[in-house]
């Protein structure tokens, strides 16, 4: 099958959609999972660490395997595993069972994340035109559908398990549709995973900062809205939904925006918008203003990751598949450290104070980009 064929592009978009969809389905479930296992903020931070650990274990392995066999088998493995583990997250009745489920969830997410980005770069190269922002827009669109859909089901009174089971069935169906349309890309036998260096290391640092912010939005955004008494638990997922809506809109226009402004301006202006959004969600008292703040964070971060992955795929310091795996792995160190750190900081202080510290991250991203 032609790598740049319409069927291949559709399958790649479906992979991105499923990854964003299932990941975002977790956001509205966080307050319920926290209450179910009786965890405080510090304990929840430790549990969320399991998600990051699972991702970090799976990502370098996925990079090496995808480089040898092509990304298709790993996309399918990660996608179907995500669909299988999502309902389990709504069942864990103890910290141990929830932690194990989050470990598998993180590994599945890390697997499909690396493999689909390798796939998307091959499709972009074959097409001969920018496509990365469009693919990542599907991830964000999946986030909108996942957070919005599960929030709607919970608001209608459906318990967390059946709500997550419905979402899991839809995700599995999408992967099944993509399966025969994914081309088998085999790149040969590269060397084993190596640490990023040179420009790849810089890209990885910027990715880590961005992923940390996104991870905080996913795992703590709903709880922040609930604790600040802006939204009730059943509607608190609307903040992450707005974040995803804004990110989707920004990415749909991302290729044109990057061509017009250039990668550096995309990074710096995006960081400035994210800072403004963080200030709003910490100071505004109305639900509408807070949703606007989540939207500014989403649109600010929208095209940073596509720009970084595109740069990683074009560089010549490392093989593209290993560079993507390295950038994603180091980037997800932000997902590993970020939500857990928010929990540790908020336990002796408060969750709003921990979120004030997150404002420093976009500022540091601008400094590193310079």
N, C-alpha and C positions, 0 to 999 in steps of 0.2 A: 504494500500500500504506500502511495506517495505521502511523504512526511508532511507536505504542505497542502494536501487535499482537503476539501471541505469536511470530509468525515473525520480526518485526523484532528482538524482544528476544533470540531464539535466535541470530540472525545476529550481533548485537552481542557476545553472550557468546562466540561462536566466534572473532570477531576478537581479543578480549582473550586468549582461550586460546592462539591461535596465536602471538601476539606473545610471551607469557610462555614458551611451550613452546620456540620456536626460540631465543630468547635464552638460556634455561637450558641448552639442549643444548650451547652453547659452553663452559659452565663446566667440565665434566669433560674437555673436549678441550684446555684450556689447557696442562696439563703436557706433553702429547704434542706440541703445536705448538711449545712452547718448546724442547723437546729436538730436534725435527725441524729447526728452522732454526738451532740452536746459539746461541740468544740468552741473554745474562745478564739480570739483573733490570732494569737500566737500559734495555737494548735492547728488552726486552719491553714496558717502559713506553712507549717511543716507538711501538712497533707498536700498542699499545692506544689510543694517542692517535688513530690513524687511525679507529678505531671512533667515537670522540667527534666528530671532525671531520666524518665522514659524516653523523652525526645532526644536528649543528648546521647544516650546509648545507641538509639536506632539510626541517627542521622549519618555518622561517618560510615557505618556499615552499609547503609543504603547507597551512599555515594560510590563506594567500591563495587558493590554488586551491580548497580545500574550501569556503571562504566563497562562492566564485563558482559552483562546479559541484555542491556538496554533497560530503560525505566519502566516498561510496561508491566512486568511481573510485580515490581514493588508498588506501583500505583494500585494495582488490583489488590495486593495483600493489605496495604494500608487502608484502602477504601472500605473493603469488606470488614476488616477488623474494627474500624471506627463504628460502623453500623452495628456490629455485634456487641460492642462494649458500652455504647451509650446508655441503653436501658439499665445496665448494671450499676451505673453511677447513681441511679435513682433508687437503688435497693439497699446499698451499703448501710448497715445498721450500727457499725462500729468503726472507729478510726482505722483499724487494721484493714478491714474489708474495703473501705473507701480508698485508702492509700494504695492498695494493690490494684484496684480498678483504675485509679488515676495514673498509675505507672504504666499499665497496658494502654490506656487512652493516649498518654503522651507518646509512647513508642509508636503507636499506630499513626498518630498525627505527624510525628517526625518522619516516618517512612514515606507517607504520601507527599509530604511537603517537599522533601528533597527530590523525589522522583518526578513529580509533576513540574518542578522548575527546570530540571534537566530536559524534560520533554518539551517544555515551552520554548526553551532556547534553541533546540534543534528545529522546531517548527518555524520560529522567527528567522533563523538562518536560511532555511529552505525557501521561505516566502520572500526573503530579501527586502523586508520592510519592518518598521517597529511594530511589535505586537504584545510586548510584555505587559504594558499597562492595561491593555484590554483583557488579557488573561487574568491578571490580578483583580480586575474589576469583577470578574465572575466569583472570585474568592469573597470579595466584599459583598456582592449580591447574595451569595450564600449566607453570609453573616446576617444580612437583613432578614432573609427568609427564616433562618434558624432562630434568631433571637425573637423576632416578631411572632413567628408561628407558635413557639413554645409559650411565650408570654400570653398570647391570645388564648391558647388552650388552658393555661393555668387560671387566667382571669375568668374563663367560662366555668371554672369549677372542676376541671379534670385533674386528678392527682398526678404527681410528677412521673410515676412509672408509665402509665398509659400514654401520657403526653410524649415522653421520650421514646416509647416504643413506636408510636406513629411516625415520629421524625426519623427513627432508625430505618424503618421500612422504606421510606421515601429515598433515603440515602443509598440503601442497597439497590433499589431499582435504578437509580441514576448510574451507579457503577456498572450494573449489568448492561445497561444501554451502551455505555462507553466501551465495554470490554472488546467486542469484535471490531471496533473502529480505531483502537489504539494501534499504531504501527509498531512493529518490532524493530527497534533501533539498537544495533550492537556496535559498540565503539572499540572493541578489542580488549586487551588486557593491560591496563595501566598499572603503575606502581601502587603500593598500598597507600592508605590515607596519610597525608603529611600535614604538618601545621602550616597555616597560611603565612605568607611572607610578602614583603613589598606592598604593592597596591592592594593585593588581596587582603592583607592584614588591616589596612585602613578601611576598606569596604566592610570588613567583618566588624570592626569597632562601631561604625555608624549603624550597621544592621542591629548590633546588640542593643544600642540605645533605643532604636525604634521599636524593636520587639519588646523591650522592657516596658515601654509606655503602653503598647497594645495589650501586653499581658496584664498589666494593672487594670486597664479598662475592662477586660474580660472577666477577671476573677474578683475584682473589688468594686467595680462601678455600681452594681446593683446594691451592694451593702452600703456604699457611701450615700446613695439616695435614700435608702431606708433609715440609716442612722441620723441623717440630717433632717428627717421627717419631711422630705420633699415629696416622696412617693411611697405608697404602701408596698409591701413585699411582692404582691401579685403583679404590680405595675413597674417595679423597680428595674426590670430588664429593658424598659423603654430607653434608658440612657444609652446602653450599649447598642440598641437598635438604631438610635439616631446617629451614634458614632459610625455604625456600619453603612447607614444610608449616605452620610456625607462622604465617607471614604469611597463608596461605589461611584457616586457622582463625580468625584475628583478623578478617579481612575478611568472612567469612561472617556473623559476628555484628556487623559494623561499623556498620551502619545503626542497630541497636538500641543499641549502645554509645555512639555519638555522640549519639543522642537522649537517653540517660540522663545522660551526663556533660557534654555540651557540647563544642564544638570545642577550646576552650582546654585543658581537662583531658585530652582525647585527645592533644594535642600534648605537654604536659608529662609526663604519665605514660608516654607512649610513649618519650620521650627517656630517662627514668630507667631503663626496662627495657632499652633498647639499651645504655646505659652498663654496666649489670650484666653483660650478655652479653659485651661486649668484654673486660671484666676476666676473666671466666671462661675465654674461649678463649685468653687470654694466660698464664694461671697454672695451669690445670688440666692434669694429665698423662694422664688416662684418656680414651679415646674417648667414653665415655658423657657425661662432664662437658662435653667440648668440644661435643658435639652439643646438649646442653642450652643452652650458651652461644649457639650459632647460633640455636637456637629462640627464646631471649629477644630477640635482636636482631630476628628476624623478626616476632615478635608486637608488639614495641615500635614498629617502623616500619609495621606493617600498615595502620593507618587514617590515617596522616598525609597521604599523597598523595591518597586519595579526598576527605578534608576540604578539602584545598587546591584541588583541581580543582573541587569543588562550589562553593566560595567564588568561584573565578574565573569560573564560569559564571553566578553570580547577580549579580556586581557590575555597575555601570552606567557605570564610567569609560571602558571600551573595549568594542567589540563582542565578544560571547562567543567567536566563532571566533578572533579575533585575540588575545584575552586568553589563551585556551588555548594557542595557538601560542607566544605570548610567554613564558608561564610554563614551558611544556615546553622551549622553547629555552634559556632562562636556567637552568632546572633541570638540563638536560643538560650545561650547562657543568660541573656537578659530575661527570658521567660522563666528560667530556673531561679535566678537570684531576685528578680523584681517582685513578683507576688509574695514570695516568702519574706523578703525584707519588709514589704509593706505590713505584713502581719506582725513581724517582730517589733517594728517601730510603733505600730498602733496599739499594741497590747499595753505597754506602760504609759503611753500618751493617749492618742486617739487616732481614729482613721483619718479625719480631716487633716491632722498635723502630718501624717505620713504622706498624704496627697500633696501637701505644700512642698514637700521635698522633691516630688516628681517634677515640679516646675524647673528644677535645676537641670534635668536631663535634656530637654530641647536646647537649653542654653549651651550645654557642653557639646551637643551635636553640631551647633553652629561653629563653635571654637575648633572642633576637630576637622570639620569640613574646610575651614580656612587653611 
